[in-house]
Amino acid sequence: NYYNNLLDIENIIINELRICTNVKRIRLYTDIIYIYLSYYGLIRCYALEILINLLGHKYPKIRSYVAEILYLQFISDGNAIGKSSNEVKELIAADPITNQTIRCGFACNSELLDTVTNILITIQWDNNTDEAREQRTKICELLTIDLTYVRGVKSNNTNS
């Protein structure tokens, strides 16, 4: 099934992101995950979580790049306001058929979306790693995203 193949590719990329030290390759993987934001269901939820997790990456160029693409996506996505990824996951768990028809939003209302986009453009993501991770945590709290584990990628490890 096409949808399951996309999830498999996403899992491969997640594993690569854990071990990769080449900034160009990490950007390439980031671009692929970014494309996944255009899909429905779990793929979109996981893509959002992975990208937000990368806001705390050890490489400043990656943090800055991810903040830029998330900002652009947040201001241009017609489905930016809607159910959180946690809500979507619960709906899909209750009815797996909805997986290919439901899209998670990035924020539940426009004010929250504005707050997050403001953080994305005002923080110097390529400066202090600790500050970047603190701001990433703030974004997670605002969007009710739990990064304790992003599909097996622990958010506080040194590579993310």
TORMAR-201554 format. One record per residue (C-alpha): residue in one letter; x, y, z. Coordinates in pm, 1 decimal. Each point is the difference from the previous one (the first is absolute). Layout:
// TORMAR-201554
+------+----------+----------+----------+
: code :       c1 :       c2 :       c3 :
+------+----------+----------+----------+
:    a :        X :        Y :        Z :
...
+------+----------+----------+----------+
//
This chain:
// TORMAR-201554
+------+----------+----------+----------+
: code :       c1 :       c2 :       c3 :
+------+----------+----------+----------+
:    n :      0.0 :      0.0 :      0.0 :
:    y :    130.5 :    341.0 :   -103.0 :
:    y :    -77.2 :    161.2 :    335.1 :
:    n :    187.3 :   -268.3 :    196.4 :
:    n :    297.9 :     39.9 :   -232.8 :
:    l :     10.1 :    370.4 :     85.8 :
:    l :      1.3 :    -85.3 :    371.4 :
:    d :    283.5 :   -248.0 :    -61.7 :
:    i :    203.6 :    267.2 :   -178.7 :
:    e :    -69.5 :    239.8 :    285.5 :
:    n :    130.7 :   -259.7 :    248.0 :
:    i :    318.0 :    -46.7 :   -204.1 :
:    i :     56.8 :    376.3 :      0.6 :
:    i :    -57.1 :     18.0 :    376.1 :
:    n :    267.2 :   -265.5 :     51.7 :
:    e :    238.4 :    184.9 :   -232.2 :
:    l :    -58.1 :    326.8 :    185.3 :
:    r :    108.5 :   -170.0 :    321.5 :
:    i :    343.5 :    -92.0 :   -130.3 :
:    c :     75.5 :    245.5 :   -280.3 :
:    t :    268.6 :    264.4 :     57.1 :
:    n :      3.4 :    143.5 :   -353.0 :
:    v :   -189.3 :    330.8 :     -3.9 :
:    k :    -82.3 :    -25.9 :   -372.0 :
:    r :   -152.2 :   -343.9 :     45.6 :
:    i :   -195.1 :    112.8 :    305.8 :
:    r :   -141.5 :    289.0 :   -206.0 :
:    l :    -95.2 :   -244.9 :   -273.1 :
:    y :   -181.8 :   -220.3 :    253.1 :
:    t :   -163.5 :    311.9 :    142.9 :
:    d :   -126.2 :     95.0 :   -346.5 :
:    i :   -154.5 :   -343.8 :    -43.4 :
:    i :   -172.4 :     21.1 :    338.1 :
:    y :   -118.2 :    350.7 :    -91.5 :
:    i :   -173.2 :   -142.0 :   -308.8 :
:    y :   -184.4 :   -240.9 :    230.4 :
:    l :   -183.7 :    297.0 :    152.3 :
:    s :   -214.4 :     -0.1 :   -315.6 :
:    y :   -141.9 :   -344.6 :     81.8 :
:    y :   -284.0 :   -107.5 :    226.9 :
:    g :    -20.2 :   -197.1 :    322.2 :
:    l :    293.8 :   -135.2 :    191.7 :
:    i :    252.8 :     92.5 :   -266.7 :
:    r :    -73.6 :    370.2 :     48.4 :
:    c :     -7.7 :    -31.9 :    380.7 :
:    y :    335.0 :   -175.4 :     12.3 :
:    a :    155.4 :    240.4 :   -251.2 :
:    l :   -101.3 :    296.3 :    216.4 :
:    e :    141.7 :   -164.8 :    312.5 :
:    i :    326.7 :    -89.0 :   -172.4 :
:    l :     48.5 :    352.8 :   -132.1 :
:    i :    -77.4 :    157.6 :    335.6 :
:    n :    243.0 :   -242.6 :    161.0 :
:    l :    267.1 :    120.6 :   -244.6 :
:    l :    -37.1 :    355.0 :    135.8 :
:    g :    220.4 :   -126.9 :    282.3 :
:    h :    259.2 :   -167.3 :   -221.7 :
:    k :    365.2 :     29.7 :     96.4 :
:    y :     85.7 :    167.0 :   -332.6 :
:    p :    -97.4 :    369.5 :    -13.3 :
:    k :    -48.6 :     -6.1 :   -379.4 :
:    i :   -258.3 :   -276.7 :     36.3 :
:    r :   -190.1 :    184.0 :    273.6 :
:    s :     -7.6 :    319.1 :   -204.0 :
:    y :   -103.8 :   -179.3 :   -318.9 :
:    v :   -280.4 :   -190.5 :    172.3 :
:    a :   -131.4 :    316.9 :    166.5 :
:    e :    -13.5 :    168.1 :   -340.2 :
:    i :   -185.4 :   -280.9 :   -177.1 :
:    l :   -241.3 :    -45.9 :    290.6 :
:    y :    -74.6 :    371.8 :     -0.8 :
:    l :    -71.3 :     -4.8 :   -373.3 :
:    q :   -220.5 :   -307.4 :     37.1 :
:    f :   -189.2 :    142.8 :    295.1 :
:    i :    -87.7 :    323.5 :   -181.6 :
:    s :    -88.5 :   -164.0 :   -332.5 :
:    d :   -172.7 :   -327.9 :     91.8 :
:    g :   -376.5 :     11.6 :    -45.8 :
:    n :    -38.3 :   -262.9 :    272.1 :
:    a :    230.7 :    166.6 :    253.5 :
:    i :   -286.1 :     49.4 :    245.0 :
:    g :   -166.5 :   -321.0 :    110.4 :
:    k :     27.7 :   -305.2 :    220.7 :
:    s :    332.4 :    -57.4 :    177.2 :
:    s :    215.2 :   -298.8 :    -90.1 :
:    n :    -97.7 :   -161.4 :    331.8 :
:    e :   -371.3 :     40.9 :    -80.9 :
:    v :     53.1 :   -143.5 :   -347.2 :
:    k :    190.6 :   -298.9 :    140.6 :
:    e :   -288.7 :    -70.9 :    239.7 :
:    l :   -255.0 :     21.8 :   -282.2 :
:    i :    205.5 :   -233.2 :   -217.9 :
:    a :     45.0 :   -247.0 :    286.5 :
:    a :   -379.4 :     -9.1 :     38.6 :
:    d :    -65.1 :    -24.3 :   -375.7 :
:    p :    303.1 :    -91.3 :   -217.7 :
:    i :   -196.7 :     74.5 :   -318.5 :
:    t :     20.2 :    372.4 :     83.2 :
:    n :    380.0 :    -16.5 :    -32.5 :
:    q :     -8.1 :     86.6 :   -368.1 :
:    t :   -265.7 :    271.3 :     24.5 :
:    i :     79.3 :    201.8 :    312.7 :
:    r :    262.7 :    270.7 :     11.5 :
:    c :    155.7 :    128.2 :    315.4 :
:    g :     26.2 :    372.9 :     37.9 :
:    f :    299.0 :    177.2 :    142.4 :
:    a :   -197.1 :    207.0 :    251.2 :
:    c :   -358.2 :     -0.8 :    128.2 :
:    n :    -58.7 :    370.8 :    -72.7 :
:    s :    152.2 :    292.7 :   -187.6 :
:    e :    130.1 :    175.8 :    312.8 :
:    l :    198.4 :   -306.5 :     99.8 :
:    l :    129.5 :    -38.8 :   -354.2 :
:    d :    111.2 :    365.0 :      4.4 :
:    t :    181.0 :    -52.8 :    331.2 :
:    v :    189.5 :   -301.2 :   -133.7 :
:    t :     88.1 :    165.0 :   -331.7 :
:    n :    125.4 :    300.9 :    195.9 :
:    i :    230.1 :   -227.3 :    201.9 :
:    l :    123.2 :   -163.8 :   -320.0 :
:    i :    104.4 :    331.1 :   -156.3 :
:    t :    125.3 :    191.6 :    304.0 :
:    i :    227.9 :   -257.4 :    162.2 :
:    q :    360.4 :    -22.1 :   -118.1 :
:    w :    -11.1 :   -375.7 :    -62.2 :
:    d :    363.7 :    -11.6 :   -109.5 :
:    n :    127.1 :    136.5 :    332.7 :
:    n :    -19.7 :   -171.9 :    338.4 :
:    t :   -112.0 :   -366.0 :     -8.8 :
:    d :   -147.8 :     13.2 :    349.8 :
:    e :   -212.8 :    302.3 :    -88.3 :
:    a :   -114.1 :   -170.0 :   -320.6 :
:    r :   -105.2 :   -308.4 :    193.0 :
:    e :   -179.1 :    216.8 :    254.9 :
:    q :   -194.1 :    171.3 :   -279.5 :
:    r :    -72.7 :   -336.6 :   -162.2 :
:    t :   -148.5 :   -113.8 :    331.0 :
:    k :   -212.2 :    314.8 :     11.3 :
:    i :   -129.0 :    -72.4 :   -351.4 :
:    c :    -78.4 :   -357.9 :    102.7 :
:    e :   -198.1 :    123.7 :    298.7 :
:    l :   -192.9 :    248.4 :   -212.7 :
:    l :    -83.0 :   -261.0 :   -263.3 :
:    t :    -49.9 :   -283.0 :    255.0 :
:    i :    266.9 :   -214.2 :   -162.0 :
:    d :    176.1 :   -255.6 :    216.8 :
:    l :    360.5 :    -51.0 :   -107.2 :
:    t :     94.3 :   -243.7 :    274.1 :
:    y :     46.1 :   -237.8 :   -289.1 :
:    v :    -48.7 :     91.2 :   -361.1 :
:    r :    -71.3 :   -342.9 :   -137.7 :
:    g :    294.8 :   -142.8 :    192.5 :
:    v :    229.5 :    301.8 :    -37.9 :
:    k :     54.4 :    135.3 :    349.4 :
:    s :    -26.4 :    376.7 :    -21.1 :
:    n :    270.2 :     82.2 :    251.2 :
:    n :    277.9 :   -209.8 :   -148.8 :
:    t :    309.7 :    174.9 :   -126.8 :
:    n :    -87.5 :    -47.7 :   -366.4 :
:    s :   -334.4 :    172.9 :     11.4 :
+------+----------+----------+----------+
//
